[in-house]
Amino acid sequence: MNILALIIGILVAIFIVIRFPSPTHPKKSAYYPILLATFPLYYVVFALSVLHIEALVQEALYALWFVIPAILALKFSARPFLLLLGAAYLGHAVYDAYHEQLFINNGTPTWWPEFCGAVDGLLGLFILYKAWQRHQAEKRDA
């Protein structure tokens, strides 16, 4: 396990949470879905960088599992889509953790799964926490 990559991933996630508007912000909630859509595409680029066509196809197919929820969350800001977004981030963190067991992508840097997994996991937890806060506020106001 690459501890340095994990620490840097945690720091990047904290930076994103501090600098980006809340995922529940009514007019500026696009940042988190866009990030989710781009993260799995890095694996596609890694496969492309070494011209590993089999990995490229596999990575592109796996990317759909994260790009589609990102598009739905971008289009719809309702709470269920926020939950879907948070769950997709956590799903991508699991994907990062098991990436090497799924298939070989020789272009992926050895430190990438720890880095990306830390970012994905923390952002997923943050989004689910914000969704829970939003739900609590709606219950209070009702």
Residue frames relative to the residue before (quaternion, step in Angstrom):
aa qw qx qy qz dx dy dz
M 1.0000 0.0000 0.0000 0.0000 0.00 0.00 0.00
N 0.3221 -0.7457 0.5587 0.1677 3.54 -0.94 0.95
I 0.2729 -0.8063 0.5090 0.1276 3.56 -0.10 1.35
L 0.6305 0.5409 -0.3402 0.4406 3.59 0.97 -0.80
A 0.6560 0.4977 -0.3114 0.4743 3.61 0.94 -0.86
L 0.6300 0.5321 -0.3254 0.4627 3.57 1.06 -0.76
I 0.6637 0.4967 -0.2987 0.4729 3.59 0.92 -0.90
I 0.6582 0.4924 -0.3153 0.4742 3.59 0.91 -0.85
G 0.6254 0.5329 -0.3336 0.4623 3.60 1.02 -0.74
I 0.6356 0.5146 -0.3214 0.4774 3.58 1.01 -0.81
L 0.6668 0.5030 -0.3006 0.4606 3.58 0.92 -0.89
V 0.6335 0.5157 -0.3265 0.4756 3.59 1.03 -0.77
A 0.6488 0.5116 -0.3212 0.4628 3.60 0.93 -0.85
I 0.6430 0.5092 -0.3207 0.4738 3.60 0.96 -0.83
F 0.6293 0.5299 -0.3275 0.4647 3.59 0.98 -0.83
I 0.6583 0.5068 -0.3130 0.4602 3.60 0.90 -0.91
V 0.6613 0.5104 -0.3083 0.4552 3.59 0.88 -0.93
I 0.6891 0.4788 -0.2807 0.4660 3.59 0.96 -0.85
R 0.7754 0.4089 -0.1923 0.4411 3.59 0.83 -0.98
F 0.6937 0.4543 -0.2836 0.4817 3.61 1.08 -0.63
P 0.5524 -0.5764 0.4650 0.3828 3.58 -1.15 0.48
S 0.6580 -0.5191 0.3757 0.3955 3.55 -1.23 0.49
P 0.5209 -0.6354 0.4574 0.3402 3.61 -1.04 0.64
T 0.6662 0.4716 -0.3082 0.4887 3.60 1.24 -0.20
H 0.4025 0.7083 -0.4833 0.3205 3.60 1.26 0.06
P 0.4908 -0.7195 0.3988 0.2871 3.62 -0.65 1.05
K 0.8029 0.2905 -0.1547 0.4971 3.62 0.97 -0.70
K 0.7691 0.3218 -0.1741 0.5241 3.60 1.18 -0.30
S 0.3703 0.7581 -0.4662 0.2661 3.58 0.95 0.80
A 0.4511 0.7269 -0.4259 0.2946 3.61 1.23 0.19
Y 0.5309 0.6751 -0.4063 0.3119 3.60 1.11 -0.52
Y 0.7111 0.4758 -0.2750 0.4386 3.57 0.78 -1.00
P 0.6541 0.4761 -0.3432 0.4772 3.66 0.89 -0.66
I 0.6368 0.5216 -0.3381 0.4561 3.59 0.99 -0.75
L 0.6381 0.5150 -0.3298 0.4678 3.59 0.96 -0.79
L 0.6534 0.5125 -0.3226 0.4543 3.57 0.90 -0.89
A 0.6582 0.5128 -0.3122 0.4543 3.58 0.98 -0.78
T 0.7090 0.4625 -0.2750 0.4559 3.60 1.02 -0.68
F 0.5827 0.6289 -0.3838 0.3430 3.62 0.97 -0.72
P 0.7170 0.4192 -0.2983 0.4703 3.66 0.73 -0.85
L 0.5809 0.5944 -0.3795 0.4064 3.59 1.16 -0.41
Y 0.5248 0.6151 -0.4187 0.4134 3.59 1.22 -0.35
Y 0.6362 0.5208 -0.3347 0.4604 3.59 0.99 -0.79
V 0.6114 0.5341 -0.3426 0.4728 3.59 1.09 -0.69
V 0.6638 0.4971 -0.2964 0.4738 3.58 0.93 -0.89
F 0.6215 0.5345 -0.3458 0.4566 3.59 1.02 -0.77
A 0.6614 0.4909 -0.3055 0.4777 3.61 0.94 -0.85
L 0.6486 0.5194 -0.3104 0.4617 3.56 1.00 -0.82
S 0.6327 0.5668 -0.3351 0.4077 3.59 1.02 -0.78
V 0.7551 0.3012 -0.1942 0.5490 3.60 1.15 -0.50
L 0.4246 -0.7409 0.4235 0.3025 3.55 1.36 0.27
H 0.3235 0.7181 -0.5311 0.3124 3.55 0.95 0.97
I 0.2493 -0.8389 0.4687 0.1201 3.55 0.17 1.37
E 0.6409 0.5255 -0.3368 0.4467 3.61 0.91 -0.83
A 0.6709 0.4733 -0.2884 0.4926 3.58 0.93 -0.89
L 0.6061 0.5657 -0.3477 0.4379 3.58 1.04 -0.76
V 0.6755 0.4787 -0.2884 0.4810 3.59 0.89 -0.93
Q 0.6650 0.5007 -0.3067 0.4616 3.58 0.89 -0.91
E 0.6612 0.5011 -0.3087 0.4653 3.59 0.90 -0.89
A 0.6441 0.5182 -0.3252 0.4592 3.59 0.97 -0.81
L 0.6612 0.4949 -0.3117 0.4698 3.59 0.97 -0.78
Y 0.6564 0.4904 -0.3075 0.4838 3.58 0.99 -0.79
A 0.5999 0.5840 -0.3551 0.4159 3.59 1.05 -0.72
L 0.5929 0.5936 -0.3646 0.4039 3.59 1.06 -0.69
W 0.6138 0.5677 -0.3426 0.4285 3.59 1.10 -0.70
F 0.7350 0.3671 -0.2172 0.5271 3.58 1.22 -0.37
V 0.6280 0.5338 -0.3381 0.4542 3.59 1.08 -0.64
I 0.6499 0.5270 -0.3280 0.4385 3.62 0.92 -0.83
P 0.6721 0.4535 -0.3255 0.4865 3.68 0.81 -0.78
A 0.6137 0.5455 -0.3535 0.4482 3.60 1.07 -0.67
I 0.6534 0.4999 -0.3140 0.4739 3.59 0.95 -0.84
L 0.6489 0.5104 -0.3202 0.4645 3.60 0.96 -0.84
A 0.6741 0.4846 -0.2943 0.4735 3.59 0.94 -0.86
L 0.6226 0.5319 -0.3359 0.4653 3.57 1.13 -0.61
K 0.7047 0.4736 -0.2561 0.4621 3.55 0.99 -0.88
F 0.7923 0.1982 -0.0757 0.5721 3.56 0.99 -0.87
S 0.2180 -0.8085 0.5347 0.1139 3.59 -0.73 1.00
A 0.3729 0.7414 -0.4872 0.2720 3.60 1.22 0.19
R 0.6965 -0.5132 0.3220 0.3845 3.55 -1.21 0.59
P 0.6487 0.5125 -0.3646 0.4286 3.68 0.81 -0.75
F 0.6672 0.4856 -0.3107 0.4718 3.59 1.02 -0.67
L 0.5899 0.5354 -0.3607 0.4851 3.57 1.19 -0.49
L 0.6350 0.5064 -0.3171 0.4897 3.58 1.05 -0.76
L 0.6284 0.5281 -0.3224 0.4716 3.58 1.01 -0.82
L 0.6448 0.5249 -0.3133 0.4590 3.57 0.97 -0.87
G 0.6694 0.4924 -0.2950 0.4717 3.58 0.89 -0.93
A 0.6595 0.5009 -0.3025 0.4719 3.57 0.97 -0.87
A 0.6403 0.5185 -0.3282 0.4620 3.60 1.01 -0.75
Y 0.6170 0.5222 -0.3470 0.4757 3.60 1.02 -0.70
L 0.6665 0.4830 -0.3044 0.4795 3.58 0.91 -0.90
G 0.6206 0.5408 -0.3308 0.4615 3.57 1.08 -0.74
H 0.6630 0.4858 -0.3105 0.4775 3.56 1.00 -0.75
A 0.5929 0.5431 -0.3682 0.4668 3.60 1.11 -0.57
V 0.6390 0.4981 -0.3166 0.4933 3.59 1.03 -0.77
Y 0.6129 0.5453 -0.3331 0.4647 3.58 1.03 -0.83
D 0.6420 0.5151 -0.3212 0.4684 3.59 0.95 -0.87
A 0.6723 0.5198 -0.3004 0.4332 3.58 0.90 -0.94
Y 0.7844 0.3106 -0.1521 0.5148 3.59 1.01 -0.79
H 0.3018 0.8058 -0.4756 0.1829 3.58 1.28 0.11
E 0.7028 0.4764 -0.2840 0.4455 3.59 0.79 -0.95
Q 0.6445 0.5052 -0.3293 0.4701 3.60 1.15 -0.49
L 0.6165 0.5599 -0.3467 0.4317 3.59 1.16 -0.53
F 0.7383 -0.2751 0.2080 0.5796 3.55 0.89 -0.96
I 0.5156 -0.6382 0.4821 0.3074 3.54 -1.29 0.29
N 0.0042 0.7387 -0.6737 0.0205 3.52 -0.99 0.98
N 0.2856 -0.8211 0.4733 0.1419 3.57 -0.05 1.32
G 0.6278 0.5527 -0.3418 0.4285 3.59 1.18 -0.32
T 0.5581 0.6231 -0.3916 0.3833 3.59 1.19 -0.38
P 0.4241 -0.6843 0.5207 0.2842 3.61 -0.76 0.94
T 0.5851 -0.6186 0.3915 0.3489 3.59 -1.00 0.75
W 0.6919 0.4832 -0.2729 0.4619 3.60 1.10 -0.63
W 0.5014 0.7171 -0.4017 0.2701 3.59 1.19 -0.45
P 0.6667 0.5144 -0.3490 0.4112 3.67 0.72 -0.85
E 0.6600 0.4915 -0.3166 0.4719 3.62 0.96 -0.78
F 0.6536 0.5180 -0.3084 0.4575 3.56 0.93 -0.92
C 0.7295 0.4364 -0.2435 0.4670 3.56 0.67 -1.14
G 0.6332 0.5443 -0.3299 0.4404 3.58 1.03 -0.76
A 0.6396 0.5141 -0.3213 0.4727 3.57 1.03 -0.78
V 0.6539 0.4994 -0.3127 0.4745 3.58 0.91 -0.89
D 0.6811 0.5014 -0.2886 0.4487 3.59 0.81 -1.04
G 0.6858 0.5059 -0.2927 0.4337 3.56 0.81 -1.00
L 0.6957 0.4652 -0.2823 0.4690 3.56 0.86 -0.92
L 0.6529 0.4941 -0.3251 0.4732 3.61 0.95 -0.76
G 0.6239 0.5377 -0.3363 0.4568 3.59 1.02 -0.75
L 0.6658 0.4881 -0.2971 0.4798 3.58 0.92 -0.89
F 0.6388 0.5270 -0.3211 0.4595 3.58 1.00 -0.82
I 0.6679 0.4933 -0.3043 0.4668 3.60 0.89 -0.90
L 0.6566 0.4920 -0.3176 0.4754 3.60 0.95 -0.79
Y 0.6212 0.5271 -0.3356 0.4729 3.59 1.06 -0.68
K 0.6602 0.4934 -0.3064 0.4761 3.60 0.95 -0.86
A 0.6229 0.5239 -0.3374 0.4729 3.60 1.06 -0.71
W 0.6436 0.5082 -0.3144 0.4782 3.57 1.01 -0.81
Q 0.6314 0.5226 -0.3268 0.4705 3.61 0.97 -0.81
R 0.6490 0.5194 -0.3065 0.4638 3.56 0.95 -0.90
H 0.6478 0.5146 -0.3092 0.4690 3.57 0.98 -0.85
Q 0.6509 0.5112 -0.3138 0.4654 3.58 0.96 -0.83
A 0.6519 0.5091 -0.3104 0.4685 3.58 0.99 -0.82
E 0.6519 0.5085 -0.3148 0.4664 3.60 1.01 -0.80
K 0.6368 0.5172 -0.3256 0.4702 3.59 1.05 -0.75
R 0.6456 0.5238 -0.3090 0.4619 3.58 1.02 -0.83
D 0.7103 0.4682 -0.2552 0.4594 3.58 0.96 -0.91
A 0.6149 0.5845 -0.3503 0.3969 3.59 1.16 -0.48
